[in-house]
Amino acid sequence: MIPDPSAPTPPVRRKPLLAVLLAPLFMALIAVSVINVALTAIGESLDADSGGLQWVISGYALAFGMLLVPAGRAGDATGRRRMFVIGVGIFTLGSLLSGLAPNVEMLNVARILQGIGSGLLNPQTVALIQQHFRGQDRARAFALLATTVAVATAIGPVIGGLLIQVLGPDQGWRWMFLMNIPIGLIAILGAFRYIPDDKARGKSRPDLDPIGTVLLCLAILGVMLPFLERGAGALVWLSFPAGLLVLGLWWAWEKRYKRGGRPPMVDTAIFSNQAFRNGILVVSVYFPGATSVWIIVPLYLQMHLGHTAFEASLMGLPSSIAAAISSQIAGRYVLTFGRRMVIVGFGVAFCGLLGTGLLAGFVENGSVPFWWLAAPLMLMGLSQGMTISPNQTLTLNSVDPRFGGVAGGILQLGQRTGAAIGTAMIPGIIFSLTLGGTSWLEAFTIALVIIMALTLAAMGVSFADRAREKAGKGAL
């Protein structure tokens, strides 16, 4: 039974509660951001080929994405604290097994465990913030969540590179995973102390819609697989339309389940909420470009201009700092400015992309040093703080907190799917163009134009939502 937010609850210490929620999220994000730095060391240490190394990333991403919505529903129905603790526990176990892995096969299994744990805990983080924080406090909490994302993304590669430098390539990557263990254990203890016990107390077992859960997981697997498994040949793309077909079957099943008087995993009526629907559309359109830009810039610098991986990684530091600062400022004013803030954020991103494209020509001919690119790219970080967290706040404000886990899972699924598509398609376009004889600079510019078009599309959706706000139909 989904808890009623109007029912009396014990007093909550919000600051330690937020710390408990964000610590494992920080841990999970570090585990994602360090892995690219560690792939070469892992390959040498475990004598792994490129296919095995690919699944170090893909296995985690698939497990994570598949569980977001089912885990959100399970937390809503059975208790968010319990699901949070289970997720942190599984992630911590996966970290231990990753650090001790004797071969790449064991490492991939451990990474899937990490993905499962992260998929279980992430929707609970969003739902618990939505449940225990209101109004401006909620906006600030989501802003701090965005800052956590930015900081973890920035320092992850630095930590990874430092560990490999100090401990050597064989032990350094292992301690990237093993350092998560004390954080996970502390987070579990903190959860029992600071997260209220919201376990469902009914006599009957909660209905978690198992068929709907399986159908949605298969649909997500089918849609995401071709973007994550790039070495399986053209036939893997058949899973994409198959995934869309299963998604249609899932949608029909959820409607039938509700008509039968049973609680579906996702009440499809949630998508009739225009504010929620537009918020999902914004991240699904924006994330393919926002994430892929941080792949194509290092590719351009390393593969074409001959810079080191460390030099390329520094390009993201000013952007991450800008994102951390702007997300805090945005958290203060998002409820005042609403979608106007998100629209301005997209405009800042467009300017950053345009500046990067214009400056790349001067970097190409040696007129200016490569690190000048950090200036327009910093606008991308500034935009991130003005768009991602505010969009999350505005989108979830339109949803009943009782369904916060499902809503948060759907929102994050849109982000993860968009990121998977963008990080596969945009770099693929560059490689295809350069193999076809197009210069690196031209291919890089074309990729930036595509990302700018995606940014403008997200801005268009935000304009539509702004019009809805002005018409007085919003939930704010």
C-alpha positions as CSV (number, residue, x, y, z in Angstrom):
1,M,0.0,0.0,0.0
2,I,1.4,3.4,-1.0
3,P,1.8,5.6,2.1
4,D,-0.4,8.7,2.4
5,P,1.7,11.8,2.6
6,S,-1.0,13.5,4.7
7,A,-0.7,10.9,7.4
8,P,1.3,12.1,10.5
9,T,4.9,11.2,10.3
10,P,7.7,11.4,13.0
11,P,9.9,14.5,12.8
12,V,12.7,14.3,10.3
13,R,16.1,15.8,10.7
14,R,16.4,17.0,7.1
15,K,20.1,17.8,6.9
16,P,21.4,14.4,8.0
17,L,18.7,12.8,6.0
18,L,19.9,14.6,2.9
19,A,23.5,13.7,3.7
20,V,22.5,10.0,3.9
21,L,20.7,10.2,0.6
22,L,23.5,11.9,-1.3
23,A,26.5,10.0,0.0
24,P,25.7,6.7,-1.9
25,L,24.6,8.8,-4.9
26,F,28.0,10.4,-4.8
27,M,29.6,7.0,-4.5
28,A,27.7,5.6,-7.5
29,L,28.6,8.6,-9.6
30,I,32.2,8.4,-8.8
31,A,32.1,4.7,-9.9
32,V,30.8,5.9,-13.3
33,S,33.1,8.8,-13.8
34,V,36.3,7.0,-12.9
35,I,35.8,4.0,-15.2
36,N,36.9,5.7,-18.4
37,V,40.2,6.6,-16.8
38,A,40.6,3.0,-15.6
39,L,39.8,1.1,-18.7
40,T,43.4,0.9,-20.0
41,A,44.7,-0.2,-16.7
42,I,42.0,-2.8,-16.3
43,G,42.7,-4.2,-19.8
44,E,46.4,-4.6,-19.0
45,S,45.8,-6.0,-15.5
46,L,43.2,-8.6,-16.5
47,D,44.4,-9.2,-20.1
48,A,41.0,-8.2,-21.4
49,D,40.0,-7.4,-25.0
50,S,37.9,-4.5,-26.1
51,G,34.7,-6.5,-26.0
52,G,35.2,-7.5,-22.4
53,L,36.1,-3.9,-21.5
54,Q,33.0,-2.5,-23.2
55,W,30.7,-4.5,-20.9
56,V,32.5,-3.0,-17.9
57,I,30.5,0.1,-18.9
58,S,27.5,-1.4,-20.7
59,G,26.6,-4.0,-18.1
60,Y,26.4,-1.3,-15.5
61,A,24.3,1.0,-17.7
62,L,21.8,-1.7,-18.7
63,A,21.2,-3.0,-15.2
64,F,20.9,0.6,-13.9
65,G,18.4,1.7,-16.6
66,M,16.2,-1.4,-16.5
67,L,15.6,-1.2,-12.8
68,L,14.8,2.6,-12.3
69,V,11.1,2.5,-12.8
70,P,10.4,-1.0,-11.2
71,A,12.5,0.0,-8.2
72,G,10.6,3.3,-7.9
73,R,7.3,1.4,-7.9
74,A,8.6,-1.1,-5.3
75,G,9.8,1.7,-3.0
76,D,6.5,3.5,-3.3
77,A,4.5,0.3,-2.5
78,T,6.7,-1.5,0.1
79,G,8.9,1.2,1.7
80,R,11.5,3.5,0.4
81,R,14.0,3.1,3.2
82,R,14.1,-0.7,2.8
83,M,14.7,-0.4,-1.0
84,F,17.3,2.3,-0.4
85,V,19.2,0.1,2.1
86,I,19.0,-3.0,-0.2
87,G,20.3,-0.9,-3.2
88,V,23.2,0.5,-1.2
89,G,24.0,-3.0,0.1
90,I,24.0,-4.5,-3.4
91,F,26.1,-1.7,-4.8
92,T,28.6,-2.0,-1.9
93,L,28.8,-5.8,-2.5
94,G,29.4,-5.1,-6.2
95,S,32.2,-2.7,-5.4
96,L,33.9,-5.3,-3.2
97,L,33.7,-8.0,-5.9
98,S,34.9,-5.5,-8.5
99,G,37.9,-4.6,-6.5
100,L,38.8,-8.3,-6.0
101,A,37.9,-9.5,-9.5
102,P,40.4,-12.0,-10.8
103,N,39.3,-11.7,-14.5
104,V,37.2,-9.4,-16.7
105,E,34.2,-11.8,-16.6
106,M,34.0,-11.6,-12.8
107,L,34.4,-7.8,-13.1
108,N,31.5,-7.6,-15.5
109,V,29.3,-9.6,-13.2
110,A,30.3,-7.3,-10.3
111,R,29.6,-4.2,-12.4
112,I,26.1,-5.5,-13.2
113,L,25.6,-5.9,-9.4
114,Q,26.7,-2.3,-9.0
115,G,24.2,-1.3,-11.7
116,I,21.4,-3.2,-9.9
117,G,22.2,-1.5,-6.6
118,S,22.4,2.0,-8.3
119,G,19.1,1.3,-10.1
120,L,17.4,0.4,-6.8
121,L,18.7,3.3,-4.7
122,N,18.4,6.2,-7.2
123,P,14.6,6.4,-7.4
124,Q,14.4,6.2,-3.6
125,T,16.7,9.2,-3.3
126,V,14.4,11.3,-5.5
127,A,11.2,10.0,-3.9
128,L,12.5,10.6,-0.3
129,I,13.5,14.2,-1.2
130,Q,10.1,14.8,-2.7
131,Q,8.4,13.2,0.4
132,H,10.2,15.0,3.1
133,F,11.0,18.4,1.6
134,R,8.5,21.0,0.4
135,G,8.5,24.2,-1.6
136,Q,11.8,26.0,-1.4
137,D,13.4,23.4,0.8
138,R,12.8,20.8,-2.0
139,A,14.2,23.1,-4.6
140,R,17.4,23.5,-2.5
141,A,17.6,19.7,-1.9
142,F,17.4,19.0,-5.7
143,A,20.0,21.8,-6.2
144,L,22.3,20.1,-3.8
145,L,21.7,16.8,-5.6
146,A,22.8,18.5,-8.9
147,T,25.9,19.9,-7.2
148,T,26.7,16.4,-6.0
149,V,26.4,15.1,-9.6
150,A,28.7,17.9,-10.8
151,V,31.4,17.5,-8.2
152,A,31.4,13.7,-8.5
153,T,31.7,13.9,-12.3
154,A,34.5,16.4,-12.0
155,I,36.7,14.7,-9.3
156,G,36.0,11.1,-10.4
157,P,38.6,11.0,-13.2
158,V,41.1,13.0,-11.0
159,I,40.7,10.4,-8.1
160,G,41.0,7.6,-10.6
161,G,44.2,9.0,-12.2
162,L,45.7,9.7,-8.8
163,L,45.1,6.2,-7.5
164,I,46.6,4.6,-10.6
165,Q,49.6,7.0,-10.3
166,V,50.2,6.3,-6.7
167,L,49.3,2.6,-6.4
168,G,50.2,1.5,-9.9
169,P,47.9,0.3,-12.8
170,D,47.1,-3.1,-11.2
171,Q,46.1,-1.9,-7.7
172,G,45.0,1.6,-8.5
173,W,41.8,0.6,-10.4
174,R,40.9,-1.9,-7.7
175,W,40.9,0.7,-5.1
176,M,38.6,2.9,-7.2
177,F,36.0,0.3,-6.3
178,L,37.2,-0.7,-2.8
179,M,37.0,2.9,-1.5
180,N,33.2,2.7,-1.9
181,I,32.9,0.0,0.8
182,P,33.2,2.3,3.9
183,I,31.0,4.9,2.3
184,G,28.3,2.2,1.6
185,L,28.4,0.8,5.2
186,I,28.2,4.3,6.7
187,A,25.2,5.1,4.4
188,I,23.4,2.0,5.5
189,L,23.9,2.8,9.2
190,G,22.8,6.4,8.5
191,A,19.7,5.2,6.6
192,F,18.5,3.2,9.7
193,R,19.0,6.2,11.9
194,Y,17.8,9.2,9.8
195,I,15.3,7.8,7.2
196,P,11.9,7.2,8.8
197,D,10.7,3.6,8.6
198,D,8.0,3.6,6.0
199,K,7.6,-0.1,5.5
200,A,4.1,-1.1,4.4
201,R,2.2,-2.6,7.3
202,G,-0.7,-4.2,5.5
203,K,-1.5,-7.9,6.0
204,S,-1.7,-8.6,2.3
205,R,1.4,-8.7,0.1
206,P,1.8,-5.6,-2.1
207,D,0.9,-6.0,-5.8
208,L,4.0,-5.1,-7.7
209,D,2.6,-6.0,-11.2
210,P,5.2,-8.7,-12.0
211,I,4.2,-9.0,-15.7
212,G,4.3,-5.3,-16.2
213,T,7.7,-5.2,-14.6
214,V,9.1,-7.9,-16.9
215,L,7.6,-6.3,-20.0
216,L,9.1,-2.9,-19.2
217,C,12.6,-4.4,-18.4
218,L,12.6,-6.2,-21.7
219,A,11.5,-3.1,-23.5
220,I,14.3,-1.0,-22.0
221,L,16.8,-3.8,-22.7
222,G,15.7,-3.9,-26.4
223,V,15.8,-0.1,-26.8
224,M,19.1,0.5,-25.1
225,L,21.1,-2.6,-26.2
226,P,22.2,-1.4,-29.7
227,F,23.5,1.9,-28.3
228,L,25.6,0.1,-25.6
229,E,26.7,-3.0,-27.5
230,R,28.5,-1.5,-30.5
231,G,30.6,-4.5,-31.5
232,A,27.8,-7.0,-32.2
233,G,27.1,-6.1,-35.8
234,A,24.1,-4.7,-37.6
235,L,21.7,-7.4,-36.4
236,V,21.8,-6.0,-32.9
237,W,19.7,-3.1,-34.2
238,L,16.8,-5.5,-34.6
239,S,16.4,-5.3,-30.8
240,F,15.4,-1.6,-31.1
241,P,12.1,-2.1,-32.9
242,A,11.5,-5.2,-30.9
243,G,12.0,-3.1,-27.7
244,L,9.5,-0.6,-29.0
245,L,7.0,-3.4,-29.8
246,V,7.3,-4.7,-26.2
247,L,6.9,-1.2,-24.9
248,G,3.6,-1.0,-26.7
249,L,2.6,-4.3,-25.1
250,W,3.6,-3.0,-21.7
251,W,1.5,0.1,-22.2
252,A,-1.6,-2.0,-23.1
253,W,-1.0,-4.4,-20.2
254,E,-0.8,-1.5,-17.7
255,K,-4.1,-0.1,-18.9
256,R,-5.7,-3.5,-18.7
257,Y,-4.3,-4.1,-15.2
258,K,-5.8,-0.8,-14.0
259,R,-9.2,-1.6,-15.6
260,G,-9.1,-4.9,-13.7
261,G,-9.0,-2.9,-10.4
262,R,-5.4,-3.7,-9.6
263,P,-2.6,-1.2,-9.1
264,P,-0.3,-1.1,-12.2
265,M,3.4,-0.6,-11.9
266,V,3.0,2.7,-13.7
267,D,-0.4,4.3,-13.9
268,T,-0.3,5.5,-17.5
269,A,-2.6,8.4,-16.5
270,I,0.6,10.1,-15.2
271,F,1.5,11.0,-18.7
272,S,-1.7,13.0,-19.2
273,N,-0.1,15.5,-16.8
274,Q,1.3,18.0,-19.3
275,A,4.0,19.4,-16.9
276,F,5.3,15.9,-16.1
277,R,5.2,14.8,-19.8
278,N,7.0,17.9,-21.0
279,G,9.7,17.5,-18.3
280,I,10.4,14.0,-19.4
281,L,10.5,15.2,-23.0
282,V,13.0,17.9,-22.1
283,V,15.5,15.6,-20.6
284,S,15.0,12.9,-23.3
285,V,15.9,15.5,-26.0
286,Y,18.5,17.5,-24.1
287,F,20.6,14.6,-22.7
288,P,21.8,13.1,-26.0
289,G,23.6,16.3,-26.8
290,A,24.5,17.4,-23.3
291,T,26.3,14.1,-22.5
292,S,27.9,13.5,-25.9
293,V,29.7,16.8,-26.0
294,W,32.0,15.5,-23.2
295,I,32.9,12.6,-25.4
296,I,33.5,14.3,-28.8
297,V,35.7,17.1,-27.3
298,P,38.2,14.6,-25.8
299,L,38.1,12.6,-29.0
300,Y,38.9,15.7,-31.1
301,L,41.7,16.7,-28.7
302,Q,43.3,13.3,-28.4
303,M,42.7,11.5,-31.7
304,H,43.2,14.6,-33.9
305,L,45.2,17.1,-32.1
306,G,47.4,14.6,-30.2
307,H,46.8,15.8,-26.6
308,T,47.0,13.4,-23.7
309,A,44.0,12.0,-21.9
310,F,44.9,14.0,-18.8
311,E,45.0,17.3,-20.8
312,A,41.6,16.4,-22.4
313,S,40.0,15.6,-19.0
314,L,40.9,19.0,-17.7
315,M,38.5,20.6,-20.2
316,G,35.6,19.4,-18.0
317,L,36.8,20.8,-14.7
318,P,35.7,24.5,-15.2
319,S,32.4,23.3,-16.5
320,S,31.8,21.1,-13.5
321,I,32.6,23.9,-11.1
322,A,30.2,26.2,-13.0
323,A,27.5,23.5,-12.8
324,A,28.0,23.1,-9.0
325,I,27.7,26.9,-8.5
326,S,24.8,27.5,-10.9
327,S,22.7,24.6,-9.6
328,Q,22.9,26.2,-6.1
329,I,21.8,29.6,-7.4
330,A,19.1,28.0,-9.5
331,G,17.8,26.1,-6.5
332,R,17.0,29.4,-4.8
333,Y,15.1,31.0,-7.6
334,V,13.6,28.1,-9.6
335,L,10.2,28.5,-8.0
336,T,10.2,32.2,-8.7
337,F,11.2,32.1,-12.3
338,G,9.8,28.6,-13.3
339,R,10.4,27.5,-16.8
340,R,12.0,30.8,-17.7
341,M,15.1,29.7,-15.9
342,V,15.3,26.5,-17.9
343,I,14.8,28.4,-21.2
344,V,17.6,30.8,-20.4
345,G,19.8,27.8,-19.4
346,F,19.2,26.3,-22.9
347,G,20.1,29.6,-24.4
348,V,23.4,29.6,-22.5
349,A,24.1,26.0,-23.7
350,F,23.5,27.1,-27.3
351,C,26.0,30.0,-26.9
352,G,28.6,27.6,-25.4
353,L,28.2,25.2,-28.2
354,L,28.4,28.0,-30.8
355,G,31.5,29.4,-29.1
356,T,33.1,25.9,-29.0
357,G,32.5,25.5,-32.7
358,L,33.9,28.9,-33.6
359,L,36.9,28.6,-31.4
360,A,37.8,25.1,-32.7
361,G,39.0,26.5,-36.0
362,F,41.5,28.8,-34.2
363,V,42.7,25.9,-32.0
364,E,43.1,23.8,-35.2
365,N,45.5,26.2,-36.9
366,G,47.4,26.9,-33.7
367,S,46.3,30.6,-33.3
368,V,45.2,29.9,-29.7
369,P,46.1,27.1,-27.2
370,F,43.6,24.2,-26.8
371,W,42.7,25.1,-23.2
372,W,40.8,28.1,-24.5
373,L,38.0,25.7,-25.3
374,A,37.4,25.4,-21.6
375,A,35.8,28.9,-21.7
376,P,32.8,28.2,-24.0
377,L,32.6,24.7,-22.5
378,M,32.2,26.3,-19.1
379,L,28.9,27.7,-20.4
380,M,27.7,24.2,-20.8
381,G,28.3,23.6,-17.1
382,L,26.5,26.8,-16.3
383,S,23.6,25.7,-18.4
384,Q,23.5,22.3,-16.7
385,G,22.9,23.9,-13.3
386,M,20.2,26.0,-14.8
387,T,18.3,23.2,-16.6
388,I,18.7,19.7,-15.1
389,S,17.9,20.4,-11.4
390,P,15.3,23.0,-12.1
391,N,13.6,20.8,-14.7
392,Q,13.5,18.0,-12.1
393,T,12.0,20.3,-9.5
394,L,9.4,21.7,-11.8
395,T,8.5,18.3,-13.2
396,L,8.1,16.4,-9.9
397,N,6.2,19.3,-8.4
398,S,3.3,18.3,-10.6
399,V,3.3,14.7,-9.2
400,D,1.7,13.4,-6.0
401,P,4.5,12.5,-3.6
402,R,2.9,9.1,-3.1
403,F,4.1,8.2,-6.6
404,G,7.4,10.0,-6.3
405,G,9.5,6.8,-6.8
406,V,7.8,5.9,-10.1
407,A,7.9,9.5,-11.3
408,G,11.6,9.9,-10.3
409,G,12.4,6.6,-12.0
410,I,10.7,7.6,-15.2
411,L,12.5,11.0,-15.2
412,Q,15.9,9.3,-14.6
413,L,15.1,6.7,-17.3
414,G,14.6,9.5,-19.8
415,Q,18.0,10.9,-18.8
416,R,19.8,7.5,-19.1
417,T,18.2,6.6,-22.4
418,G,19.0,10.0,-23.8
419,A,22.6,9.7,-22.6
420,A,23.0,6.2,-24.1
421,I,21.7,7.3,-27.4
422,G,23.8,10.5,-27.5
423,T,27.1,8.9,-26.4
424,A,26.7,6.2,-29.1
425,M,25.2,8.2,-32.0
426,I,27.1,11.6,-31.9
427,P,30.7,10.1,-31.8
428,G,29.6,7.5,-34.3
429,I,28.6,10.3,-36.7
430,I,32.1,11.8,-36.3
431,F,33.9,8.5,-37.0
432,S,31.6,7.9,-40.0
433,L,32.3,11.3,-41.5
434,T,36.1,11.1,-41.0
435,L,36.3,7.6,-42.5
436,G,34.4,9.0,-45.5
437,G,37.0,11.7,-46.1
438,T,35.5,14.6,-44.1
439,S,38.1,16.5,-42.1
440,W,38.1,16.2,-38.3
441,L,37.3,19.9,-37.9
442,E,34.3,19.6,-40.2
443,A,33.0,16.4,-38.6
444,F,33.4,18.0,-35.1
445,T,31.5,21.1,-36.3
446,I,28.7,19.0,-37.7
447,A,28.4,17.1,-34.4
448,L,28.1,20.4,-32.6
449,V,25.4,21.6,-35.0
450,I,23.4,18.4,-34.2
451,I,23.8,19.0,-30.5
452,M,22.7,22.7,-30.9
453,A,19.6,21.5,-32.8
454,L,18.8,19.1,-29.9
455,T,19.3,22.0,-27.5
456,L,16.9,24.2,-29.5
457,A,14.3,21.4,-29.5
458,A,14.5,21.1,-25.7
459,M,14.1,24.9,-25.5
460,G,11.0,24.6,-27.7
461,V,9.4,22.1,-25.3
462,S,10.3,24.4,-22.4
463,F,8.6,27.4,-24.2
464,A,5.5,25.3,-24.5
465,D,5.5,24.5,-20.8
466,R,6.2,28.2,-20.0
467,A,3.0,29.0,-22.0
468,R,1.1,26.5,-19.9
469,E,2.5,28.1,-16.7
470,K,1.3,31.6,-17.9
471,A,-2.1,30.2,-18.7
472,G,-2.4,29.2,-15.0
473,K,-2.6,25.5,-15.6
474,G,0.7,24.6,-13.8
475,A,1.0,22.8,-10.5
476,L,3.4,25.3,-9.0
